Amino acid sequence: MKKAMQLAFLVAFVLLVMATPAFAADTTDTGHMATVLAGAAVGAGLTIIGAGFGFGKIGSAALESMARQPEVAARAQTAMIIIAALLEGATLFAVYVCYAVGTGASAKGF
């Protein structure tokens, strides 16, 4: 778990360091649009990959719980569905933000 947290912080740091020049770029530069669109695409991709890992972890933990204690299977399944719905909502919001940033940049003609 500690290595996963370290990796998450490293990825976040690298993304923030890479995003700084994009925010500081001259808005008349046509290369800026490509940078913003690439950043939005990478952000959406990372969001989907993270959601896939999250759904896999939720499913495996729920199935392991049901296998160990079959009498709590109904409660584990309910909790799994609620957590998966919350994860899906956060994922869709993140993908929408990436999409909005990408289409906003292309509409402005950076």
Summary of the structure (lengths in Angstrom):
residues: 110
radius of gyration: 18.9
end to end distance: 40.9
largest distance: 63.7
contacts: 269
relative contact order: 0.13
helix: 91%
strand: 0%
